């Protein structure tokens, strides 16, 4: 199962939700689309699953055009939208049975495929879907998306709003699904989840900023990077640092400030200057992470 997006453009009024998006997802990949809210992730997914028609360009799923052959495309796709869309007044097992019937499948025939996911909620199979917790709703939605044994699974921000333990469990399940030969495309606003993917596309304002394996993402960051910590207020230190000529950018990261330095400055002389900043408690040279790289790419493009 492969997905090919070629120069897709989707315009809403005068706002371009996507601009010349072009990429390919290979068979058996766990492909991550990483970006903040409003970046265009959901619009792109709706095009792939044939719910939206692009203004220009083409989208093919396993060689099938999603516009002209949408019925065939829908038979090989499992889709889990960002918003919980199952029937609240049906029980867990009734929802699962309904979605299996829609695709002409059966729970019994494909139970092995969903076993790892469904076992977490099977003790509550008689409970109404509307009374499930956030994490349990996500597991039910994933089970329903898988029950017809799709070749491609598309998940739109599946871990948003769930606790840290459920997030980890969910990604472990995605890896198991990928290992069963199902291609997975998943979007998320959480940068740390990019490390769990085989290939990552960073998207912002409808454009792909980079497309690479997770371990290669930091290679796009070229400037020296330091982590600084204030003696009292990081906000005061942040404003002070941003006024310096050598500061390329400075952002708060938890209890620290990450500062990228203009390439023209000598780092040894710069570190001597750091020692003279009164508000600065300590500093250290660090390697750029995904968040640092994303911000840097966003500022450059």
N, C-alpha and C positions, 0 to 999 in steps of 0.2 A: 504494500500500500504506500503510494507516494502522493505528495501534494505539491503542485507547482503553482506559484503565484507569479504572474508576469505583468508588471507595470499596472497594477490595479489602482484606480482612482475612484473615490466615492465622495460626492459633494452633497452637503445638506445646506440648501439655500446658498449663502456665500461662505460657509465654513467647510473646509475640506477635512473630512474625518480621516482620510487616508490619502497620501500623496506618493505616487510612484513606488508602491510597495512591491518588492520583487524578491522572492526566495523559493527554496525547494526543501521539502521534508522527505527524507529517504525512508525506505522500509524499516520498520522495527526501531525507529528512533524515539527517544523521549525528548521532544522539542519544546523549549521554553520561550514564551513571549513575555518579556519582562518590561514593565513600565508603569508609571503612576496612573491614577484615575484620569480619564479623558485623553489618554494617549492614542486611542484607536483600536485597542485590543478586541473589544466586544464587536465593533463594526466589522473587523476583519474576520472574526469567527462566524458572524452571521452571513457573510459572503460565502465562506467555505461550505457552510451547511445549507446553502441555497435559500436562505431566508431574506437576503438582500441581493439586489442586482447591481453590479458595479457600473459606474458611468463609462468606464473604458477599461481595456485590458482583459485578461482571461484568468480564470482559476480552474484548475483541473485536479480531480481526485482520482488517482489510479487511471489516468488517461481520459476520464469522463469530464466533460465540460459541465460545471455546476449550474449553468443557465439552461442549456439546451437538453441536458440529460439528468435533470435534477431528481427525477423519480428513482433512477438507478443509484445515484449518489446517496440519497437518503437511506437506501437499504444497507449500505456498507458503513454508515457512520453512526456512532453513538455520541450524543451531544448532551452535555450538562451545562446549562446556562448559569450565569452568575447569580441569578435570583432563583430561590427554591420554587420549582414550577410543578411539583407533583400535587396530587389531590389530597387536600388537608382532611377531608371527611371520609377518606378511605384508610383502612389499616395498612400497616407495612406490607403484609403479604398480599393484600388486595391490589395495592399499587403495583407491586412486582408482577403479579399475574396479569394485570391489565396491559402493562407495557410489553410483556412477552406475547400476549395475544395479538396486539396491534401489528407486530412484526412477523406473525405466523410462527412464533417459536413457543417453547414451553419451559417452565422453570425446571422441571425434572431433567430435561435433555441437556440444559446448559448450567446446571447447578454447580458443577465442578469449576466453571469459569468464574463464578461470583463467590465461591465458598469463602475465600480469604477475606473478602469485604463483608459479606452478609452475616458471617458468624458473630460479628460484633453487635448486630441488631436483631438477630434471630430470636433471642429470648423475649423480645418485645414485638413479635410479629403480629400480635392482636391489637397493638396500640395504634390509635389514629396518628397519621403522619403529622398532623397539626400539633400534637402533644409531645413530639420528639425534641430533644435538645439540638442545638446547632450542629454539633459534630455528628450526631446520629442521622440528622436530615441529610447531611452531605453523603454519608455512607449509603443511605437508601437511594439517593439520587444517582450515585455511582453504580449501584447494583442495577437499577432500572436502565441506565445507559449501556450496560454491558450484557443484559440478559439475552439479546438477540445475536450475540457473538459478532460484534462489528469488526471490521478490519482497521478502522481508524476511530480513535476516541478523542473527542475534543472537549476540554474542560475549561470553563471561563471562571477564573479566580475561585477555585474550589475551596481554598483554605481561608478565605476572608471571613473574619468574624468568629473563627473557632479558636479554641485554646491551643497552647503550645504542644501539649501531648497529642491532641487530635491531629494537629498539623504534621507531626512526625509520623504518626501512624498512617496518615493519608499518603504521604510520599513513599513510605515503605510499600504500600499497596500498589502505587503506580509503577514502581520498579518491578514488582511481581507481574503486573499486567503486561508491561513491556517485554518481560522475559517469556511470556506466552505467545509472542509474535505479533502483538497488537501495537500499531503505531500510535503514539500518544502526543497530542499537542495541548499544552497547558499554559494558561496565562496567570500571572500573579503580580501584585504590586510589591511583594517582598523580595528584596534583592538577594537575601541569603539563600532563597530557594533556587536561584539560578545555578548554584553549585551542584544541585541534584540532577540537573539535566545533561543530556549528551551534547546538545547544541543549544545555544542561547542567542536570541535576537533581542537587542535592546531597542525599544520603540518609544518615541516621544513626539507629540504633536503630529501624529500620522505618518512619521518617517522612521525608517529603520536606521538607527545610528551605527550599529555594528552587528555582525553575524559571525559567531565563532564558537569554539569549544570553551567551556567555563575557564579552564586553566590558562587560556590565551587572552582573556579579557583584559587583565592588568597590563598586558604588553602595549595596549593602546595609550596608556598613561605615560607621558614622556618627561614630565617635570619632576624635580626633586620634591619629596613630600615629607612633611614633619607633623608630628602630633604634639600639641602644646596643652599645658594645663595651667590654669590661673591659680594664684594664691587665694583669691577671694571670689571674684565674679568673672566667669568666662565671657559674659556679655560685654563687660568693659574691655577685657583683653581683645575680644573679637573686633570691636570697633577700632581699637588702637592698631591692631595688626593690619587691618584692611587699608589703613592710611599709608602704610609703608610702601616705598617704591619697589621693593623686591617682591611684594606680595602679588601673586597672580590671581589667587582666589583663597578664601577662607570660609569654612563652614563648621557649624557645631555638629559634633558626633558624640551624642551622649554627654559624658563628663569631660570630653576633650574637644579641642579645635584642630581640624585638619587643614594645614596650610600648604598650598602648592606654590613653589618658588619659580620666578622667571628664570629661564635657562641661562640668561646672561650673567647671573650673579654667582660669585664664588661661594660655595657652601661653607668652606672653612671660615671665611670672613663673616659670613652670615651668622654662624653659630656663636662667634664672638659677640656679635651684636645682640643675639638672643639673651646672652648673659647680662646685658645691661638694661633689659626691659624690666621695670620694677614689678609689674603685675604678674610676670611669668614665674611660675613655681618650678617647672621642669619642661624639658623638650626631648624628643627623640626622633631619629630618622625612621620612617616606616615605609613598607611596601603598599602600593595602592590596592584597595579592595574594589569590589564591584561597584559599590556606591560612589567611591571617589571617581572611578572611571566613567560611570554614567553621567555624573555632574560635569566632568571635564568635556566629554563628548557633546553634551547638551549645550555647553557654553561655546564650544568651537563651531557647532553646526547650526 
